[in-house]
């Protein structure tokens, strides 16, 4: 026994050393050649949601054969969706799918190596904790967390594990966004970021509503207590189950759903982890349908580094009663702008010679140049899904294989969660939200923000 143990340790150390010093870069194609059926990555679904059906399914289908993945199980606490998920995936994969009443049942069966998590906003962080503790890698939809308590718990669980977790911030897998990050981080952005304008507007009365589905959900067909997780108990409400994005504390609505995507680019490009302060204004101006989350918001963020080398403001505006769903992100410096609507850097608004000379300064104008266009899907099946998400899902799948960190690791989700919770705190209290670095808590008027 002792000899066997020593031999095992010696061999493991040699193998680890060889892997650490190896310069061989395995491509997806080379993995495909060496892996057999027993090496297939088995994936499960946590929450057969509209998001999963519309995006995860086609994106996974684009890449699963080449990367030797399989979809084997669906967990959903609502009987209807559980059965629909198992049926859809059986049709896609050509084999039976195990339908589980909840995540505990799925993990106890030891069926899977990785999961897609696409449940209600407030559940993402806690479902991530369950996944990594069960030894599974995870693709986790945003927002990562809607409270700091949940965010800290999930960050701690992931960091204590060796699991690959990709946050669904798919901009991080877009070539144009990667090019924008590189340009700003290179120091060429005319003196650095001074202002960012983020907008996301729609005119969709049915956005986040499920009027045809709500009557079909019966309490006896689901597990309401399990749905609530750590939220305060209240009586069963089908709208809060299916239209959760409209109701706090199940979702922050506009901040968690849309702002979390865009504010993530600010953290990525600047290297700053969170705002110094947030104020917000808005309300329910148009869709008075019983919702509690605003349909119109303006939030203003102050960012700054400890050494004062970076200081800038960010403004996020979103309305749900006028707009064409064409999200925009424009970064401004003293030398011009970086516009992620046009994917161009330009000297527009930059300091010209005349204005500079009057103050004894030099002109500061950015060059005219185009950022890289969004990269095309590299797919074997090309079954659909938007390009960014397909690239992002593929990146996660490749990292599950290589064990490298993905484009949007857990730290990215933690950072956008801080900004989201701060915004929600400003919305709910009407005060200025700040962040206590030591305690990792969001504060308003000297008090910890609690839902």
C-alpha positions in Angstrom: 0.0 0.0 0.0 2.8 2.4 1.0 4.8 1.6 -2.2 1.7 2.0 -4.3 0.9 5.4 -2.7 4.5 6.6 -3.2 4.5 5.5 -6.8 1.2 7.2 -7.4 2.4 10.5 -6.0 5.6 10.3 -8.0 3.8 9.5 -11.2 1.3 12.3 -10.6 4.1 14.8 -9.9 5.9 13.8 -13.1 2.7 14.1 -15.1 1.9 17.5 -13.6 5.4 18.7 -14.4 5.2 17.5 -18.0 1.8 19.2 -18.5 3.1 22.4 -17.0 6.2 22.6 -19.2 4.5 21.3 -22.4 4.2 23.9 -25.2 1.8 21.8 -27.2 -1.4 23.8 -27.9 -4.3 21.4 -28.4 -6.8 22.7 -30.9 -10.5 21.7 -31.0 -9.7 19.5 -33.9 -6.9 17.6 -32.1 -9.2 17.0 -29.1 -11.7 15.5 -31.5 -9.1 13.0 -32.7 -7.9 11.8 -29.3 -11.1 11.7 -27.3 -13.5 8.8 -27.3 -17.1 8.3 -26.0 -15.8 7.8 -22.5 -14.1 11.2 -22.5 -17.3 13.0 -23.6 -18.3 16.0 -21.5 -21.8 15.4 -20.2 -23.9 18.5 -19.8 -27.0 19.1 -17.8 -29.6 22.0 -17.9 -30.5 23.9 -14.7 -33.7 25.6 -15.6 -35.3 25.0 -19.0 -36.1 28.6 -19.6 -36.9 30.8 -22.6 -33.3 32.0 -22.6 -32.0 28.4 -22.7 -34.3 27.3 -25.4 -33.7 30.4 -27.7 -29.9 30.7 -27.3 -28.1 28.0 -25.4 -29.7 25.2 -27.4 -28.6 26.4 -30.9 -25.2 27.7 -29.7 -24.5 24.3 -28.1 -25.6 22.5 -31.2 -23.1 24.6 -33.2 -20.1 23.1 -31.4 -20.9 20.0 -29.5 -19.9 17.4 -32.1 -16.5 19.0 -32.8 -15.7 19.4 -29.1 -17.2 16.0 -28.0 -19.9 17.2 -25.7 -23.2 15.6 -25.0 -26.5 16.9 -23.3 -27.8 14.2 -21.0 -30.1 15.7 -18.3 -32.6 18.5 -17.6 -33.5 19.8 -14.2 -36.6 22.0 -13.7 -39.0 22.2 -10.8 -42.0 22.9 -13.1 -43.3 19.6 -14.6 -44.3 21.2 -17.9 -40.9 22.7 -18.6 -39.1 19.6 -17.3 -40.9 17.4 -19.8 -40.6 20.0 -22.6 -36.8 20.2 -22.0 -36.3 16.5 -22.0 -38.3 16.1 -25.2 -36.5 18.9 -27.1 -33.1 17.6 -26.1 -34.0 14.0 -26.9 -34.9 15.2 -30.4 -31.7 17.2 -30.8 -29.3 14.6 -29.4 -31.0 11.4 -30.6 -31.0 9.7 -27.2 -33.0 9.7 -24.0 -32.6 12.6 -21.6 -32.9 12.2 -17.8 -35.6 14.6 -16.5 -34.9 15.6 -12.9 -37.4 17.3 -10.5 -34.6 19.5 -9.0 -30.9 20.1 -9.1 -30.2 17.9 -6.0 -31.7 14.9 -7.8 -29.6 15.6 -10.9 -26.3 16.0 -9.0 -27.0 12.9 -6.8 -27.3 10.8 -9.9 -23.7 11.7 -10.9 -24.9 12.2 -14.5 -23.0 15.3 -15.5 -19.7 17.1 -15.7 -21.0 20.6 -16.6 -24.3 22.6 -16.6 -26.0 25.5 -18.2 -27.7 27.7 -15.5 -30.5 29.8 -16.9 -32.9 30.2 -14.0 -34.5 33.3 -12.4 -32.1 36.2 -11.9 -31.9 35.9 -8.1 -31.2 32.2 -8.4 -28.0 32.3 -10.6 -25.5 32.7 -7.8 -26.9 30.1 -5.5 -27.3 27.6 -8.4 -23.6 28.3 -9.2 -22.7 27.3 -5.6 -24.6 24.0 -6.0 -23.0 23.3 -9.3 -19.3 23.8 -8.3 -19.9 21.9 -5.0 -21.2 19.0 -7.1 -18.0 19.1 -9.1 -19.5 20.6 -12.2 -18.3 23.4 -14.5 -20.9 26.0 -15.3 -22.1 28.4 -17.9 -24.1 30.9 -15.8 -26.5 33.5 -17.2 -26.3 37.1 -16.0 -26.9 38.9 -13.7 -24.6 36.8 -11.6 -26.2 37.9 -8.3 -28.8 40.4 -7.1 -27.5 40.7 -3.5 -24.0 41.0 -2.2 -24.6 38.1 0.2 -25.3 35.8 -2.8 -22.4 37.3 -4.8 -19.9 36.7 -2.0 -21.1 33.1 -1.4 -20.8 32.2 -5.1 -17.4 33.9 -5.5 -16.1 32.0 -2.5 -17.4 28.7 -3.7 -16.0 29.0 -7.2 -12.6 30.2 -6.0 -12.4 27.3 -3.5 -13.0 24.9 -6.4 -11.1 24.1 -9.6 -14.3 24.5 -11.7 -14.5 26.5 -15.0 -17.3 29.1 -14.7 -18.2 31.3 -17.6 -20.6 34.3 -16.9 -23.0 35.0 -19.7 -21.5 38.4 -20.5 -21.1 37.5 -24.2 -19.6 40.9 -25.2 -16.3 39.5 -23.9 -16.2 37.0 -26.8 -16.9 39.7 -29.5 -13.8 40.6 -31.6 -14.9 44.2 -31.8 -15.1 44.4 -28.0 -11.8 42.7 -27.6 -10.3 45.2 -30.0 -11.8 48.1 -28.1 -10.4 46.7 -24.8 -7.0 46.4 -26.3 -7.1 49.9 -27.7 -8.1 51.6 -24.5 -5.7 49.5 -22.4 -2.8 50.3 -24.7 -2.9 53.9 -23.5 -3.8 55.3 -26.9 -7.2 56.6 -26.0 -6.4 60.3 -25.9 -5.8 60.6 -22.2 -8.0 57.8 -21.0 -11.7 57.3 -20.4 -13.5 60.4 -19.1 -17.2 59.6 -19.8 -19.2 56.6 -20.9 -22.8 56.7 -22.2 -24.7 53.4 -22.2 -28.2 53.2 -23.6 -30.7 50.3 -24.1 -34.2 51.2 -25.3 -37.2 49.2 -26.4 -40.9 49.7 -27.1 -42.3 46.3 -26.1 -45.3 46.0 -23.8 -44.9 42.2 -23.8 -41.2 42.3 -22.8 -40.8 40.0 -19.8 -44.5 39.3 -19.7 -45.9 35.7 -20.1 -49.7 36.2 -20.3 -50.4 33.0 -22.1 -48.2 30.9 -19.8 -49.1 32.3 -16.4 -52.6 30.5 -16.3 -50.9 27.2 -17.0 -48.7 27.2 -14.0 -50.3 25.5 -11.0 -48.7 25.4 -7.5 -49.1 21.6 -7.3 -47.0 21.2 -10.5 -43.9 22.9 -9.2 -42.0 23.5 -5.9 -42.7 27.0 -4.8 -40.6 26.9 -1.6 -37.6 25.6 -3.6 -38.1 28.4 -6.2 -37.9 31.0 -3.4 -34.6 29.8 -2.1 -33.4 32.4 0.4 -36.0 35.1 -0.5 -38.6 35.9 2.1 -41.6 33.5 2.0 -44.8 34.7 0.3 -47.7 32.9 -1.1 -47.5 31.3 -4.5 -47.7 33.8 -7.4 -47.4 32.5 -10.9 -46.5 36.0 -12.2 -43.6 36.3 -9.9 -42.5 32.8 -11.0 -42.7 33.4 -14.7 -42.5 37.1 -15.0 -39.8 37.5 -12.3 -37.9 40.2 -14.2 -40.8 42.6 -13.3 -40.7 42.0 -9.5 -38.1 42.7 -6.8 -36.6 40.8 -4.9 -36.6 38.2 -7.7 -34.9 40.6 -10.2 -33.7 44.2 -10.3 -35.2 44.4 -13.8 -33.4 46.9 -16.1 -30.1 47.0 -14.1 -29.7 43.3 -13.8 -31.0 42.3 -17.2 -29.4 45.0 -19.5 -27.1 47.3 -17.5 -25.1 44.3 -16.3 -24.0 43.5 -19.8 -22.9 47.1 -20.6 -21.3 48.0 -17.3 -19.2 44.8 -17.6 -17.4 46.4 -20.6 -16.6 49.4 -18.4 -14.9 47.2 -15.8 -13.2 45.2 -18.5 -11.8 48.2 -20.5 -10.8 50.2 -17.4 -9.6 47.5 -15.1 -11.7 49.0 -12.3 -13.8 46.5 -10.3 -16.8 48.6 -9.3 -18.1 52.2 -9.1 -17.4 54.5 -6.2 -21.0 55.7 -6.1 -24.3 55.4 -7.9 -27.4 57.6 -8.0 -30.6 56.8 -10.0 -33.9 58.2 -11.0 -36.9 56.8 -12.9 -40.2 55.0 -12.4 -43.0 53.1 -13.9 -44.2 55.6 -16.5 -46.0 53.5 -19.2 -46.6 49.8 -18.4 -48.8 50.0 -15.3 -49.5 46.2 -15.3 -48.8 45.4 -11.7 -45.0 45.3 -12.1 -42.8 46.6 -9.4 -39.5 47.2 -11.3 -39.2 50.5 -13.2 -39.8 50.7 -17.0 -37.6 53.8 -17.2 -34.2 54.5 -15.5 -31.3 56.9 -15.6 -28.4 55.8 -13.4 -25.1 57.8 -13.0 -21.9 56.1 -11.8 -18.7 57.7 -10.5 -15.6 55.6 -11.1 -12.0 56.2 -9.9 -8.8 54.4 -9.1 -7.2 54.7 -5.7 -4.2 56.6 -7.1 -6.3 59.0 -9.0 -4.9 58.0 -12.4 -8.4 57.2 -13.6 -11.6 59.1 -12.9 -14.7 59.2 -15.1 -18.5 59.1 -15.1 -20.8 56.5 -16.6 -24.4 57.1 -17.5 -26.9 54.3 -18.1 -30.3 55.1 -19.5 -33.0 52.6 -20.5 -36.7 52.9 -21.3 -39.2 50.3 -22.3 -41.8 52.4 -24.1 -39.8 54.0 -27.0 -36.9 52.4 -28.8 -35.7 49.9 -31.3 -33.5 47.7 -29.2 -30.2 48.9 -30.6 -28.0 49.1 -27.5 -25.2 51.6 -27.6 -21.9 52.1 -25.8 -19.9 55.2 -26.4 -16.6 55.9 -24.6 -15.3 59.5 -24.6 -11.8 60.9 -23.9 -10.3 64.3 -24.3 -9.1 63.2 -27.7 -12.3 61.9 -29.2 -14.6 58.9 -28.9 -14.7 55.1 -29.2 -18.1 54.2 -30.5 -19.3 50.6 -30.3 -22.4 51.4 -32.4 -20.2 52.1 -35.4 -17.2 50.1 -34.2 -15.0 53.1 -34.9 -12.5 55.3 -33.1 -12.6 58.9 -34.2 -11.4 62.5 -33.2 -15.0 63.6 -32.8 -15.2 66.1 -30.0 -11.5 66.0 -29.4 -9.4 69.0 -28.4 -8.4 70.9 -31.6 -5.4 73.1 -32.1 -7.2 76.4 -31.7 -8.8 75.6 -28.3 -5.5 74.0 -27.1 -3.3 76.9 -28.1 -5.4 79.4 -26.3 -4.5 77.6 -23.0 -0.9 76.8 -23.9 -1.7 73.2 -24.6 -1.3 70.9 -27.6 -4.1 69.5 -29.7 -5.3 66.1 -28.7 -7.1 64.2 -31.5 -7.5 60.5 -31.9 -6.9 58.9 -35.3 -9.7 57.7 -37.5 -9.7 53.9 -37.4 -12.1 50.9 -37.4 -12.3 48.3 -34.7 -12.4 44.7 -35.8 -15.7 43.5 -37.0 -17.6 40.9 -34.8 -16.1 37.5 -35.5 -18.0 34.9 -37.4 -19.2 31.7 -35.8 -16.8 28.8 -36.1 -19.4 26.1 -36.2 -19.8 22.6 -37.5 -23.6 22.6 -37.5 -24.4 26.4 -37.8 -27.8 25.8 -36.2 -28.3 29.5 -35.2 -28.0 31.6 -32.1 -26.5 35.0 -32.1 -22.9 35.3 -33.0 -21.6 36.7 -29.7 -23.4 34.0 -27.6 -22.3 31.2 -29.9 -18.7 32.4 -29.6 -19.1 32.7 -25.8 -20.6 29.2 -25.4 -17.8 27.8 -27.5 -15.2 29.6 -25.4 -16.6 28.0 -22.3 -16.7 24.6 -23.9 -13.0 24.9 -25.0 -12.0 26.0 -21.5 -13.8 23.0 -20.0 -11.4 21.0 -22.2 -8.2 23.0 -21.6 -8.9 24.1 -18.0 -7.9 27.6 -18.9 -9.9 30.6 -17.6 -12.7 31.7 -19.9 -13.4 35.1 -21.3 -15.8 36.0 -18.5 -14.6 34.4 -15.3 -16.4 34.5 -12.0 -14.7 37.8 -11.1 -16.4 39.5 -14.0 -19.7 38.4 -12.7 -18.9 39.5 -9.2 -17.9 43.0 -10.4 -21.0 43.6 -12.5 -23.1 42.3 -9.5 -21.6 45.1 -7.3 -22.7 47.7 -9.9 -26.1 46.1 -10.2 -26.7 45.9 -6.4 -25.5 49.5 -6.0 -27.9 50.6 -8.7 -30.8 48.7 -7.2 -29.9 50.2 -3.8 -30.1 53.7 -5.3 -33.5 52.8 -6.9 -35.0 51.4 -3.8 -33.9 54.0 -1.3 -33.5 57.2 -3.4 -30.1 57.7 -1.9 -26.5 57.6 -3.1 -25.1 54.1 -3.0 -21.4 53.5 -2.2 -19.3 50.4 -1.7 -17.4 49.4 1.4 -14.3 47.7 0.1 -13.4 46.2 3.5 -16.8 44.5 4.1 -17.7 44.1 0.5 -21.1 45.6 1.2 -23.2 48.2 -0.6 -24.0 51.2 1.6 -26.7 53.9 1.6 -26.5 56.7 4.1 -24.1 54.7 6.2 -26.2 51.6 6.4 -25.8 48.3 4.6 -28.4 47.9 1.9 -30.7 44.9 2.5 -33.6 43.8 0.4 
